[in-house]
C-alpha cells in the first residue's frame, strides 16, 4: 500500500512539473525585454525622465524655492519657519536612482556607462549638498557585496571621488563611437552629455572655493585651458533641461496639481525687491499681478514676507488677494516649463566668478553679461510656448540699483558691471529660480544675496544649512549614523550644522 501511495505521489509530481513547464512556455512574451543589457534604452528613458523631474519638483514651492526665498507661504508655513525634517522621500529617490545608474554603468557600452557616471555624480552632489556626509563608497553594495549598513563618508572625500569619476566619464565620451537610444533629456546627443559632464565638474570645483581655493583653481585651469579635451556648455541653446509635451502623461507635473496646492504660495518680498529695483521684466513672466489690483484695473506685483506664522501669513498685506501668485507659465501651461538640471547661464556665471577669484584669466565682464543674456534668452523661449512675450531691455546691462519697495532699501547691487562678486551671485540667483538648490548652495557658500534672512517668526535667527538624516538611518544603520552625527559641526544632526564646503 505504501509503495502504491509512493508511485501515485511520484506520478502526480511528474505531471505537475510537466504542466508547469508547459504553462511557462505559454506565458513567455516574445516581445518583452529579457535584460537591461539587451534593452538599455528602457532604463535610460527612466533615468533621463525622472531624475530631472524630481530635481525640478524639489525646486518647486515647498522646498528649495523657500530656502532661496523665491516664494513664501500664505498657509502651512512650517517649512518657511524652519520645520524642515529629513525629506526622506527625496533621500530614498536619490539612492534608488544611483542604484539604477549603476545598472546602466554595468552594461559595458561606453556611451551608457559615461551617462550613468554623470548622472550618479549629479545625484551624490545633491546628497552631499543637502545632507552633508552620506554613505558613498560602501553604498549600493547590498546586492553585490552584502553590505547593508554602509559607513558614512566625508563630503570632501566624496567630492574628490566625484571629480575623478567625472574625469573618467569624459574619457569614455571621447572613446565611445556607438549610438545610444532612449535619452529624453539630451536627445541621445553624447556631445551635449560630455559638455554637461564637464560643466558639472566646474560646479563642484566652485562649490569648494571658500575652503579649498587651490583645488578649485587647479580644477578650473585644467578644464577651461583645455577646451578640446574638456568642452563645456557654451551657448544659450545648450541647456540641460527636460522638455515636456502638450498632452498627458508627459506634461509639466505642476500643471496637473490641485489649484489649492498651487495657491498656497506667493512671490517672496526678497526677490520682489531685487526684480523691482532692476525693473526686471522676468518678474511679469514668473509672477502674476495681485488679484485685487487686476480687479481695480491697475495691475501691481507684491511680495510676501518669508517666515511668518500661519495666522499672520494668511492676513499679511490684507490677505492673499493682495499678493502675487506664481505666473501662468508654471500652472496653466502644460509644457512651457522644463525640468532644469543646468542652464548655460550658470556656466557663464561660474566662469565670471572664476576670473574674479583669479582661478583663470579672461574677460569677467563678458562672461557676466553673457550669463544675463543667456538667462533672458532661455526664459523668452519658455514664455513663447505659453504665449507670453519677454525681451531683455536694451539698457538692462547698464541699470543701477533703484529701490522701489520698503523691503531692504539698503541693499545696493547694480546690474551695471562693477567687478564685484556680489553682482555675479545675485544675477546667478535670479537666473537659477528653478534650480533653487543651486541658488541656496551659493548663498550658503558666499552669504550672497545678503537679503536672504530668517523671517520674524522663524525658529532660528540664522538660515539653516541642511536636512537632518532620515529616521530609518538611525534604526537600520545606527552605528554608522552615530559616527556621522559626531562629525557634524557645530550642532550634530541639526539643520543648522554646516556642509563641508561652508566656511
C-alpha positions as CSV (number, residue, x, y, z in Angstrom):
1,X,0.0,0.0,0.0
2,X,2.8,2.4,0.9
3,X,4.5,1.5,-2.4
4,X,1.3,2.3,-4.3
5,X,1.0,5.7,-2.5
6,X,4.6,6.5,-3.3
7,X,4.0,5.7,-7.0
8,X,0.9,7.9,-7.1
9,X,2.8,10.8,-5.5
10,X,5.7,10.5,-8.0
11,X,3.3,10.4,-10.9
12,X,1.4,13.5,-9.7
13,X,4.7,15.3,-9.1
14,X,5.9,14.5,-12.6
15,X,2.6,15.7,-14.1
16,X,2.9,19.0,-12.1
17,X,6.4,19.6,-13.3
18,X,5.5,18.9,-16.9
19,X,2.4,21.1,-16.5
20,X,4.5,24.0,-15.1
21,X,7.0,23.7,-18.0
22,X,4.2,23.8,-20.5
23,X,2.5,26.9,-18.9
24,X,5.9,28.6,-18.5
25,X,6.4,28.3,-22.3
26,X,2.9,29.6,-23.0
27,X,3.5,32.6,-20.7
28,X,6.7,33.8,-22.4
29,X,6.2,37.1,-24.2
30,X,8.4,37.1,-27.3
31,X,8.1,40.9,-27.4
32,X,9.1,41.6,-23.8
33,X,12.6,42.8,-22.9
34,X,14.6,40.0,-21.3
35,X,17.5,42.0,-19.8
36,X,18.9,45.5,-19.4
37,X,21.9,44.5,-21.5
38,X,19.6,43.9,-24.4
39,X,17.4,47.0,-23.8
40,X,19.4,49.7,-22.1
41,X,17.2,52.4,-23.7
42,X,14.4,51.5,-21.3
43,X,16.5,52.3,-18.2
44,X,17.9,55.3,-20.0
45,X,14.5,56.8,-20.6
46,X,13.5,56.2,-16.9
47,X,16.6,57.9,-15.6
48,X,16.6,60.8,-18.0
49,X,13.0,61.5,-17.3
50,X,12.7,61.1,-13.5
51,X,16.0,62.5,-12.2
52,X,15.5,65.9,-13.8
53,X,11.8,65.9,-12.9
54,X,12.5,65.2,-9.2
55,X,15.2,67.8,-9.1
56,X,12.7,70.3,-10.5
57,X,10.0,69.3,-8.1
58,X,12.3,69.8,-5.2
59,X,13.0,73.3,-6.6
60,X,9.3,74.0,-6.7
61,X,7.4,75.8,-3.9
62,X,7.7,73.8,-0.7
63,X,11.4,73.0,-0.6
64,X,14.5,74.8,-2.0
65,X,12.4,77.6,-3.5
66,X,11.5,78.6,0.0
67,X,15.1,78.2,1.1
68,X,16.3,80.6,-1.6
69,X,13.4,82.9,-0.9
70,X,11.9,83.0,-4.4
71,X,8.5,82.4,-2.8
72,X,6.8,82.4,0.6
73,X,3.8,80.6,2.0
74,X,0.5,82.1,3.0
75,X,-0.7,78.9,4.7
76,X,1.1,75.8,6.0
77,X,4.1,77.9,6.7
78,X,6.0,75.3,8.8
79,X,8.8,74.8,6.4
80,X,9.3,78.6,6.0
81,X,9.7,78.7,9.8
82,X,12.5,76.1,9.5
83,X,10.5,73.0,10.5
84,X,12.4,71.1,7.8
85,X,12.7,67.5,9.0
86,X,14.6,64.9,6.9
87,X,13.0,64.9,3.4
88,X,13.4,61.2,3.5
89,X,11.4,60.7,0.3
90,X,14.0,62.6,-1.7
91,X,16.8,60.8,0.0
92,X,15.3,57.4,-1.0
93,X,14.7,58.6,-4.5
94,X,18.3,59.7,-5.0
95,X,19.7,56.4,-3.6
96,X,17.3,54.4,-5.7
97,X,18.3,56.4,-8.8
98,X,22.0,56.0,-8.0
99,X,21.5,52.2,-7.9
100,X,19.8,52.4,-11.3
101,X,22.7,54.4,-12.6
102,X,25.0,51.6,-11.5
103,X,22.8,49.2,-13.5
104,X,23.3,51.4,-16.6
105,X,27.0,51.6,-16.0
106,X,27.3,47.8,-15.7
107,X,26.1,47.3,-19.3
108,X,29.6,47.9,-20.7
109,X,28.6,50.2,-23.5
110,X,30.8,53.2,-23.2
111,X,28.1,55.7,-24.0
112,X,25.6,54.4,-21.5
113,X,28.4,53.9,-19.0
114,X,29.5,57.6,-19.2
115,X,26.0,58.9,-18.9
116,X,25.4,56.6,-15.9
117,X,28.5,58.1,-14.2
118,X,27.5,61.7,-15.0
119,X,24.0,61.2,-13.5
120,X,25.3,59.3,-10.5
121,X,27.7,62.1,-9.8
122,X,24.9,64.7,-10.0
123,X,22.9,62.6,-7.5
124,X,25.7,62.4,-5.0
125,X,26.5,66.1,-5.4
126,X,22.9,66.7,-4.3
127,X,23.1,64.2,-1.4
128,X,26.2,65.9,0.0
129,X,25.0,69.4,-0.6
130,X,21.6,68.7,1.1
131,X,22.6,66.3,4.0
132,X,26.4,66.5,4.4
133,X,28.3,63.3,5.0
134,X,26.4,60.4,3.4
135,X,27.1,56.8,2.5
136,X,29.1,56.7,-0.7
137,X,31.9,54.2,-1.1
138,X,30.1,51.4,0.6
139,X,26.6,52.4,-0.6
140,X,24.7,50.5,-3.3
141,X,26.7,47.3,-2.4
142,X,23.9,45.3,-0.8
143,X,23.3,43.1,-3.8
144,X,26.9,42.6,-4.9
145,X,28.8,42.5,-1.5
146,X,26.0,42.1,1.1
147,X,26.8,45.5,2.6
148,X,23.5,46.6,4.1
149,X,24.9,49.1,6.7
150,X,27.2,51.3,4.7
151,X,29.5,53.7,6.5
152,X,29.1,57.5,6.0
153,X,31.9,59.2,4.1
154,X,33.1,62.7,4.5
155,X,31.7,65.1,2.0
156,X,35.1,66.3,1.0
157,X,36.2,62.7,0.1
158,X,33.0,62.2,-1.8
159,X,33.6,65.4,-3.8
160,X,37.2,64.3,-4.6
161,X,36.0,61.0,-6.0
162,X,33.1,62.6,-7.9
163,X,35.6,64.7,-9.8
164,X,37.7,61.6,-10.6
165,X,34.5,59.9,-11.8
166,X,33.5,62.8,-14.0
167,X,37.0,62.9,-15.4
168,X,36.8,59.2,-16.2
169,X,33.4,59.8,-17.8
170,X,34.9,62.5,-20.0
171,X,37.4,59.9,-21.3
172,X,34.6,57.4,-22.0
173,X,32.7,60.1,-24.0
174,X,35.8,60.5,-26.1
175,X,36.3,56.8,-26.7
176,X,32.7,55.9,-27.4
177,X,31.7,55.5,-31.1
178,X,28.4,53.7,-30.8
179,X,25.0,55.5,-30.7
180,X,22.6,55.4,-27.7
181,X,18.8,55.3,-27.5
182,X,16.1,56.3,-25.1
183,X,17.6,59.6,-23.9
184,X,14.7,62.1,-23.4
185,X,16.9,64.7,-21.6
186,X,19.6,65.4,-24.3
187,X,18.0,63.6,-27.2
188,X,20.9,61.0,-27.5
189,X,23.4,63.8,-28.0
190,X,26.6,62.4,-26.4
191,X,28.5,65.7,-27.3
192,X,26.0,67.6,-25.1
193,X,26.3,65.0,-22.4
194,X,30.0,65.5,-22.4
195,X,29.7,69.2,-22.1
196,X,27.3,68.8,-19.2
197,X,29.6,66.4,-17.5
198,X,32.5,68.9,-17.6
199,X,30.3,71.8,-16.6
200,X,29.2,69.8,-13.6
201,X,32.9,69.5,-12.7
202,X,33.1,73.3,-12.8
203,X,30.1,73.4,-10.4
204,X,31.8,71.1,-8.0
205,X,35.1,72.9,-8.1
206,X,33.4,76.3,-7.4
207,X,31.5,74.8,-4.5
208,X,34.8,74.3,-2.6
209,X,36.0,77.8,-3.4
210,X,35.8,79.1,0.2
211,X,37.6,76.1,1.8
212,X,39.9,74.7,-0.9
213,X,40.7,77.5,-3.3
214,X,43.9,75.9,-4.5
215,X,42.0,72.8,-5.6
216,X,39.2,74.9,-7.2
217,X,41.8,77.0,-9.1
218,X,43.7,73.9,-10.4
219,X,40.4,72.3,-11.5
220,X,39.2,75.4,-13.4
221,X,42.5,75.8,-15.1
222,X,42.5,72.1,-16.2
223,X,39.1,72.4,-17.8
224,X,39.0,75.9,-19.2
225,X,42.5,75.9,-20.6
226,X,41.9,72.6,-22.4
227,X,38.6,73.1,-24.3
228,X,39.4,70.4,-26.8
229,X,39.6,67.8,-24.1
230,X,37.1,69.4,-21.8
231,X,34.3,71.1,-23.7
232,X,31.6,72.8,-21.6
233,X,28.2,74.3,-22.2
234,X,29.0,77.3,-24.5
235,X,25.8,79.0,-25.7
236,X,22.2,79.7,-24.8
237,X,20.9,76.7,-26.8
238,X,22.9,74.3,-24.7
239,X,20.7,73.9,-21.7
240,X,20.3,70.7,-19.8
241,X,16.6,70.6,-19.3
242,X,13.8,68.1,-19.8
243,X,11.2,69.3,-22.3
244,X,7.5,68.4,-21.7
245,X,4.8,67.8,-24.2
246,X,1.3,69.5,-24.6
247,X,-0.6,66.3,-23.7
248,X,-0.7,64.0,-20.7
249,X,1.0,62.0,-19.3
250,X,4.2,63.9,-20.4
251,X,3.2,67.4,-19.2
252,X,4.8,69.7,-16.6
253,X,3.8,68.0,-13.3
254,X,2.6,71.2,-11.6
255,X,0.1,71.6,-14.4
256,X,-1.8,68.6,-13.0
257,X,-1.8,69.7,-9.4
258,X,-4.8,70.9,-7.4
259,X,-5.4,74.7,-7.6
260,X,-5.4,74.8,-3.8
261,X,-1.8,73.4,-3.5
262,X,-0.6,75.8,-6.2
263,X,-2.3,78.7,-4.5
264,X,-0.5,78.3,-1.1
265,X,2.5,80.2,-2.5
266,X,3.2,83.8,-3.2
267,X,6.2,85.7,-4.6
268,X,8.7,86.5,-1.8
269,X,9.5,90.0,-0.8
270,X,13.1,89.1,-1.2
271,X,13.1,88.5,-4.9
272,X,10.4,91.2,-5.4
273,X,12.8,93.8,-4.0
274,X,15.5,92.8,-6.5
275,X,13.4,92.4,-9.6
276,X,11.6,95.7,-9.0
277,X,14.9,97.6,-8.3
278,X,16.1,96.5,-11.7
279,X,12.7,96.9,-13.5
280,X,13.3,93.3,-14.5
281,X,10.6,92.1,-16.9
282,X,11.2,88.4,-15.9
283,X,9.1,89.3,-12.8
284,X,6.0,89.6,-15.0
285,X,6.6,86.1,-16.5
286,X,7.4,84.4,-13.2
287,X,4.7,86.0,-11.1
288,X,1.3,87.5,-11.8
289,X,-0.2,90.8,-10.6
290,X,-2.3,90.7,-7.4
291,X,-5.9,89.8,-7.9
292,X,-7.1,92.9,-6.2
293,X,-5.0,95.2,-8.4
294,X,-6.2,93.4,-11.6
295,X,-9.8,93.9,-10.4
296,X,-9.1,97.6,-9.9
297,X,-7.7,97.9,-13.4
298,X,-4.2,98.8,-12.2
299,X,-2.0,95.6,-12.2
300,X,0.6,95.6,-9.5
301,X,3.1,93.0,-8.1
302,X,3.5,92.5,-4.4
303,X,5.6,90.0,-2.4
304,X,5.0,88.0,0.7
305,X,7.4,88.1,3.8
306,X,9.1,84.8,4.5
307,X,8.9,83.2,7.9
308,X,5.6,84.3,9.2
309,X,3.3,82.0,11.3
310,X,0.2,80.7,9.8
311,X,-2.3,83.2,11.0
312,X,-0.1,86.2,10.4
313,X,0.9,85.0,7.0
314,X,-2.7,84.5,5.9
315,X,-3.6,88.1,6.7
316,X,-0.3,89.7,5.5
317,X,-0.9,92.9,3.4
318,X,-4.7,92.3,3.8
319,X,-4.7,88.7,2.5
320,X,-3.9,86.6,-0.5
321,X,-5.7,88.8,-3.0
322,X,-3.1,91.5,-2.4
323,X,-0.1,89.2,-3.0
324,X,1.4,87.9,-6.3
325,X,0.9,84.2,-7.2
326,X,3.4,82.3,-9.4
327,X,2.8,83.1,-13.1
328,X,0.6,81.3,-15.6
329,X,3.7,79.7,-17.1
330,X,4.0,77.5,-14.1
331,X,0.4,76.2,-13.8
332,X,-1.9,76.9,-16.7
333,X,0.6,75.8,-19.5
334,X,1.2,72.0,-19.8
335,X,4.6,72.4,-21.5
336,X,6.0,75.9,-21.1
337,X,8.1,74.9,-18.1
338,X,11.0,72.4,-18.3
339,X,12.7,70.4,-15.6
340,X,16.0,72.2,-15.4
341,X,19.2,70.5,-14.4
342,X,21.8,73.1,-15.5
343,X,21.5,76.2,-17.7
344,X,24.2,77.6,-19.9
345,X,23.8,80.9,-17.9
346,X,25.1,79.1,-14.8
347,X,28.3,78.1,-16.6
348,X,28.9,81.8,-17.7
349,X,28.4,83.0,-14.1
350,X,30.8,80.2,-12.9
351,X,33.4,81.5,-15.4
352,X,32.9,85.1,-14.4
353,X,33.4,84.1,-10.7
354,X,36.5,82.0,-11.5
355,X,38.0,85.1,-13.2
356,X,37.1,87.3,-10.3
357,X,38.8,84.8,-7.9
358,X,41.9,84.7,-10.3
359,X,41.5,81.0,-10.9
360,X,41.6,81.6,-14.7
361,X,42.3,84.6,-17.0
362,X,39.6,86.1,-19.2
363,X,37.0,88.8,-19.6
364,X,34.9,88.8,-16.4
365,X,32.5,91.4,-17.7
366,X,31.9,89.5,-20.9
367,X,31.0,86.2,-19.1
368,X,28.9,88.0,-16.6
369,X,26.9,89.8,-19.3
370,X,26.6,86.6,-21.3
371,X,25.2,84.9,-18.3
372,X,22.4,87.5,-18.1
373,X,21.7,87.4,-21.8
374,X,21.5,83.6,-21.8
375,X,19.1,83.7,-18.9
376,X,16.8,86.1,-20.7
377,X,17.0,84.1,-23.9
378,X,16.1,80.9,-22.1
379,X,13.0,82.4,-20.4
380,X,12.0,84.2,-23.5
381,X,11.7,80.8,-25.2
382,X,9.7,79.4,-22.3
383,X,7.4,82.4,-22.4
384,X,6.8,82.0,-26.1
385,X,5.5,78.4,-25.5
386,X,3.0,79.9,-23.0
387,X,2.0,82.7,-25.4
388,X,3.9,85.3,-23.3
389,X,6.5,87.8,-24.6
390,X,9.7,88.5,-22.8
391,X,12.5,90.7,-24.1
392,X,15.7,91.8,-22.4
393,X,15.5,95.6,-22.2
394,X,18.2,97.3,-24.3
395,X,19.6,99.2,-21.3
396,X,19.3,96.3,-18.8
397,X,23.1,95.8,-18.5
398,X,23.6,99.4,-17.5
399,X,21.0,99.6,-14.8
400,X,21.8,100.6,-11.3
401,X,20.1,99.6,-8.0
402,X,16.9,101.7,-7.7
403,X,14.9,100.5,-4.6
404,X,11.2,100.6,-5.2
405,X,9.9,98.7,-2.2
406,X,10.1,99.2,1.5
407,X,11.9,95.9,1.8
408,X,15.7,96.1,2.1
409,X,16.3,99.6,0.8
410,X,19.9,99.5,1.9
411,X,20.7,96.6,-0.5
412,X,22.7,98.1,-3.4
413,X,23.9,95.7,-6.1
414,X,23.7,97.2,-9.6
415,X,23.3,95.3,-12.8
416,X,25.9,97.5,-14.4
417,X,29.2,95.7,-14.2
418,X,31.4,96.8,-11.4
419,X,33.6,93.8,-11.0
420,X,32.1,92.6,-7.7
421,X,31.4,89.0,-6.7
422,X,28.1,90.1,-5.2
423,X,26.6,91.1,-8.5
424,X,27.7,87.8,-10.2
425,X,25.9,85.8,-7.5
426,X,22.8,88.0,-7.4
427,X,22.3,87.6,-11.2
428,X,23.1,83.9,-10.9
429,X,20.5,83.6,-8.1
430,X,17.9,85.3,-10.3
431,X,18.7,83.0,-13.2
432,X,18.5,79.8,-11.1
433,X,14.9,80.4,-9.9
434,X,14.0,76.9,-11.0
435,X,17.3,75.3,-9.9
436,X,16.8,76.5,-6.4
437,X,19.0,74.1,-4.5
438,X,21.9,75.5,-6.5
439,X,20.9,79.1,-5.6
440,X,20.6,78.1,-2.0
441,X,24.0,76.4,-2.1
442,X,25.6,79.6,-3.5
443,X,24.0,81.5,-0.6
444,X,25.4,79.1,1.9
445,X,28.8,79.2,0.2
446,X,29.1,83.0,-0.1
447,X,26.4,84.6,2.0
448,X,25.0,86.2,-1.2
449,X,22.3,87.6,-1.7
450,X,22.7,89.0,1.8
451,X,19.0,89.9,1.8
452,X,18.1,86.3,2.4
453,X,17.3,86.2,6.1
454,X,15.1,84.3,8.5
455,X,11.6,85.6,8.9
456,X,10.3,87.2,12.1
457,X,8.6,84.0,13.3
458,X,11.3,81.6,12.3
459,X,12.5,79.0,14.8
460,X,16.1,80.2,14.4
461,X,17.7,83.6,13.8
462,X,20.1,82.2,11.2
463,X,19.4,80.4,8.0
464,X,19.6,76.6,8.3
465,X,22.0,74.6,6.1
466,X,20.9,71.0,5.7
467,X,18.2,68.4,6.2
468,X,18.5,66.0,9.2
469,X,19.2,62.4,8.3
470,X,16.1,60.1,7.7
471,X,14.8,58.3,10.7
472,X,15.4,54.9,9.0
473,X,19.1,55.6,9.2
474,X,19.0,55.7,13.0
475,X,17.1,52.4,13.2
476,X,18.7,50.4,10.4
477,X,22.2,51.9,10.2
478,X,22.6,53.1,13.8
479,X,26.4,52.8,14.4
480,X,27.4,54.5,11.2
481,X,24.7,57.1,11.7
482,X,26.1,57.9,15.2
483,X,29.6,58.3,13.8
484,X,28.4,60.6,11.1
485,X,26.5,62.8,13.6
486,X,29.6,63.1,15.7
487,X,31.3,64.8,12.7
488,X,28.6,67.3,12.1
489,X,29.5,70.7,13.4
490,X,28.5,72.5,15.5
491,X,25.1,71.1,16.3
492,X,25.2,67.4,15.3
493,X,22.2,66.1,13.3
494,X,20.6,69.5,13.2
495,X,19.5,71.7,10.3
496,X,22.0,74.4,11.5
497,X,25.1,72.2,11.2
498,X,27.3,73.0,8.2
499,X,28.2,71.3,5.0
500,X,31.9,70.6,4.5
501,X,32.3,73.3,1.9
502,X,30.9,76.1,4.1
503,X,33.5,78.4,5.6
